[in-house]
């Protein structure tokens, strides 16, 4: 959304939130009264909503002011290596042998890519203000949707809209919160933030989102300099606050079987491997250094190392494995096979086996806690 470091007058106007008064032109139609966002020019049915409309505020840009990519082009790993540096963060989505890579240096300027992976229509999304990088299937109830940006936020999180019904969707949860599809949910697709070097090492045939987007943007530059400072406060945030962790702490967030769990990066960096169960499913969380922040310095490639993490089911070939750290390697204690951050065994009796990925984000704590207040925080 808007730059964090801006003139005081603009920031004050955004924080205050202009109110828009909408009166119904005819009898029997609702009058919305004062809203913090401008509803004019929308086909959205604002009479249907699952959240208070007052929680939705302008983020700065207008509708589609941050343009989604609807016709993305891709290039091979060799060509992308000319402009991607080894520690740069990218979103990896794999499905049925198809591996696609979406660099955050592009997503930070577009926030949504409408695409298909392994023949499945997906929306790959990234909200910089919440650090939520999430992929969803775009088919809901047999209807194929494509998404754009409303220019609005709720709890600092991107509010998307689908172009078919102009219903509004919460990016962090995949739930339609306003409009005809209110209450519908998008199905998450496993997506990992990894270093570009991981793609180079393990996925040489992957396809990489090209900088040839049709838009002139300073790709590689971070417009939110210093935003993820641990002592900073979230931008345009008006939601509840959960003091169990610092607001800007990165967490690995998992929801399974009706249970929500957060794994703080500060803990993961220390232990590197966590064996747990969420909603009755045995899981392993792996952490790896060597991934730059997308929200630190002006140059993403030159930003500090914040690492990354991934979540997998621990069942392989009918057996539940337990994982441990041996030196710098992650191994399972049953066969002593060695596993990568992609969930692949690269040595030992299970070489070639793959762990099933579990959808998991890396949001800032304030954002996850706002939407999932009953979250269990993992402790050693």
JOWO-V221768 format. One line per field, one symbol per residue. ss: DSSP state (a for helix, b for strand, c for the rest). psi: psi as a letter, one per 30 degrees, with the letter a starting at -180 (. if undefined). A space follows every 10 residues. Layout:
ss: ???
psi: ???
//
This chain:
ss: cccccccaaa aaaaaacccb bbcccccccc ccbbbccccc ccccccccbc ccaaabbbcc ccccccccbc cccbbbaaaa ccccccccbb bbbbbccbbb bbbaaaaaaa cbbbbbbccb bbbbbbbccc cbbbbbbcbb ccbbccbbbb bbbbccbbbb bbcccccbbb ccccbbbbcc ccccbccbbc cbbbbaaaaa aaccccbbbc cccccccccc bccccccccc cccccccccc cccccccccb bbbbbbccbb bbbbaaaaaa acbbbbbbcc bbbbbbbbcc cbccccccba aaccbccbbb bbbcbbccbb ccbbbbccbb bbcccccbbc cccbbbbccc cccbccbccc bccbaaaaaa accccbbccc
psi: blkejlkeee eeeeeejkkk kjkkflkfkl kfbkkfljfk gkgkjffjkf lkfffklkfd lakgejkljf iklllleeef fffklefkkl kkkkkhfkkk kjkffeffff fkjjakkhgk kljklkjeff hjjkklkgkj hfkklllakf gllkhgkkjl lkfefhlkkj effgkkfkae gkflkkkkkk kkklkeeeee efifglkkkl fiffkjkikf kjghkgegkf flkkkhkgal kjgflkegkk lkkkjkhgkk kkjkeeeeee fekkkakkgf kklkkkkklg klkfgcleke fglljfalll klkgkkhgkk lkllkjbgkk lkfefglkkl fggkkflafg kflkkkkkkk lhlkeeeeee fifgkkkkl.
//
